[in-house]
Amino acid sequence: METATGSPGATGWRTSPPSRRIVQPWCGDGRRASDRQSGARPGQEHDTVSRDHRGSRQVSASVRTERLALRPFGEDDFKAVRSYLSDPQVMRYVDDPYSDKQVRRFLSRWVGDDPPVLALVRRGKDKVVGHVVFHRYEHPDVYEISWVLHPKYHRRGYATEVGRALLDHAFRDLGAHRVFATTVEGNDAACRLMATLGMTREAVLRKSTRHEDRWLDEYYYSVLDTDYADRRG
Ligand SMILES: CC(C)(COP(=O)(O)OP(=O)(O)OC[C@H]1O[C@@H](n2cnc3c(N)ncnc32)[C@H](O)[C@@H]1OP(=O)(O)O)[C@@H](O)C(=O)NCCC(=O)NCCS
């Protein structure tokens, strides 16, 4: 379960010691943990992402809430994105903090008009507060969601607000059958967020994630179309 030091990942060259690896699928940057850890070549990783998105458009960038909007990243977002992706506390349960080079690679990767990783911005000011990963996962009607926000914007209900909007989008507009999210033991904010969104903790992968010389449980949460319909009456 180690990433070879210096092996290329989807967002840059990994140089940190394997003992710090966290196995958080897609959480930070839209990469699958197994890709990161297997040392897969960049092309292979990218193919995995592309395959999930080929075929039909999800256009999540059209999602708006009262305070927030989603949009594709641009190169001008470098400073804003570096400010949170390089923060060890933010990245604690996601990945190693990103270098400038990794941030640039992250930004150059998630361009286009319907990317799986979208900037989360304050409406009006277009201020980047973080990003959301929202993408099809293996089946056309199954989606994964995750969030990474700048610490300045934590605990303001932003992740809940955009999460609710994306669940509405998934079930109402995209005809999703299932939306899931993963996190790890100790990430209380993510666990609370998923519970607030009405996601059920459906699986625990016991001590499956290597993090700072410890093995952590990995949690899978989901909401199904039937749950969503029940809640809406
Ligand atoms: C997880 C994260 C996205 C939550 O974003 P957020 O905008 O602060 O979340 P919200 O303000 O919508 O809060 C959602 C719930 O979590 C709770 N919460 C937020 N931060 C918390 C924390 N540090 N500890 C415990 N609970 C927390 C809130 O009180 C709220 O609970 P409630 O619905 O019962 O009132 C944010 O903490 C983050 O970006 N963390 C770093 C990256 C990460 O770990 N992402 C998760 C990967 S899936």
PDBQT file of the ligand as one rigid body, heavy atoms in Angstrom, charges set to zero:
ROOT
HETATM    1  C1  LIG A 301     -15.370  18.454   5.776  1.00  0.00    +0.000 C 
HETATM    2  C2  LIG A 301     -15.601  19.878   5.308  1.00  0.00    +0.000 C 
HETATM    3  C3  LIG A 301     -15.747  19.884   3.798  1.00  0.00    +0.000 C 
HETATM    4  C4  LIG A 301     -16.869  20.426   5.987  1.00  0.00    +0.000 C 
HETATM    5  O1  LIG A 301     -17.149  21.694   5.400  1.00  0.00    +0.000 OA
HETATM    6  P1  LIG A 301     -17.972  22.823   6.172  1.00  0.00    +0.000 P 
HETATM    7  O2  LIG A 301     -18.444  23.794   5.153  1.00  0.00    +0.000 OA
HETATM    8  O3  LIG A 301     -17.172  23.339   7.315  1.00  0.00    +0.000 OA
HETATM    9  O4  LIG A 301     -19.214  21.998   6.727  1.00  0.00    +0.000 OA
HETATM   10  P2  LIG A 301     -20.593  22.624   7.223  1.00  0.00    +0.000 P 
HETATM   11  O5  LIG A 301     -20.362  24.001   7.771  1.00  0.00    +0.000 OA
HETATM   12  O6  LIG A 301     -21.596  22.484   6.137  1.00  0.00    +0.000 OA
HETATM   13  O7  LIG A 301     -20.958  21.680   8.454  1.00  0.00    +0.000 OA
HETATM   14  C5  LIG A 301     -21.536  20.404   8.299  1.00  0.00    +0.000 C 
HETATM   15  C6  LIG A 301     -21.681  19.771   9.666  1.00  0.00    +0.000 C 
HETATM   16  O8  LIG A 301     -20.394  19.384  10.140  1.00  0.00    +0.000 OA
HETATM   17  C7  LIG A 301     -20.139  19.992  11.408  1.00  0.00    +0.000 C 
HETATM   18  N1  LIG A 301     -18.718  20.291  11.446  1.00  0.00    +0.000 N 
HETATM   19  C8  LIG A 301     -18.030  21.110  10.631  1.00  0.00    +0.000 A 
HETATM   20  N2  LIG A 301     -16.732  21.109  10.987  1.00  0.00    +0.000 NA
HETATM   21  C9  LIG A 301     -16.629  20.278  12.049  1.00  0.00    +0.000 A 
HETATM   22  C10 LIG A 301     -15.542  19.842  12.843  1.00  0.00    +0.000 A 
HETATM   23  N3  LIG A 301     -14.287  20.304  12.641  1.00  0.00    +0.000 N 
HETATM   24  N4  LIG A 301     -15.777  18.946  13.839  1.00  0.00    +0.000 NA
HETATM   25  C11 LIG A 301     -17.023  18.459  14.043  1.00  0.00    +0.000 A 
HETATM   26  N5  LIG A 301     -18.110  18.824  13.313  1.00  0.00    +0.000 NA
HETATM   27  C12 LIG A 301     -17.896  19.732  12.329  1.00  0.00    +0.000 A 
HETATM   28  C13 LIG A 301     -20.996  21.236  11.424  1.00  0.00    +0.000 C 
HETATM   29  O9  LIG A 301     -21.242  21.678  12.741  1.00  0.00    +0.000 OA
HETATM   30  C14 LIG A 301     -22.236  20.724  10.737  1.00  0.00    +0.000 C 
HETATM   31  O10 LIG A 301     -22.967  19.929  11.649  1.00  0.00    +0.000 OA
HETATM   32  P3  LIG A 301     -24.574  20.121  11.802  1.00  0.00    +0.000 P 
HETATM   33  O11 LIG A 301     -25.143  19.867  10.438  1.00  0.00    +0.000 OA
HETATM   34  O12 LIG A 301     -24.960  19.113  12.818  1.00  0.00    +0.000 OA
HETATM   35  O13 LIG A 301     -24.779  21.545  12.219  1.00  0.00    +0.000 OA
HETATM   36  C15 LIG A 301     -14.420  20.814   5.721  1.00  0.00    +0.000 C 
HETATM   37  O14 LIG A 301     -14.187  20.653   7.105  1.00  0.00    +0.000 OA
HETATM   38  C16 LIG A 301     -13.132  20.538   4.975  1.00  0.00    +0.000 C 
HETATM   39  O15 LIG A 301     -12.927  21.062   3.882  1.00  0.00    +0.000 OA
HETATM   40  N6  LIG A 301     -12.242  19.719   5.564  1.00  0.00    +0.000 N 
HETATM   41  C17 LIG A 301     -10.930  19.433   4.960  1.00  0.00    +0.000 C 
HETATM   42  C18 LIG A 301     -11.027  18.538   3.746  1.00  0.00    +0.000 C 
HETATM   43  C19 LIG A 301     -11.762  17.254   4.058  1.00  0.00    +0.000 C 
HETATM   44  O16 LIG A 301     -11.412  16.528   4.979  1.00  0.00    +0.000 OA
HETATM   45  N7  LIG A 301     -12.777  16.987   3.258  1.00  0.00    +0.000 N 
HETATM   46  C20 LIG A 301     -13.622  15.852   3.441  1.00  0.00    +0.000 C 
HETATM   47  C21 LIG A 301     -13.328  14.864   2.424  1.00  0.00    +0.000 C 
HETATM   48  S1  LIG A 301     -14.789  14.005   1.887  1.00  0.00    +0.000 SA
ENDROOT
TORSDOF 0
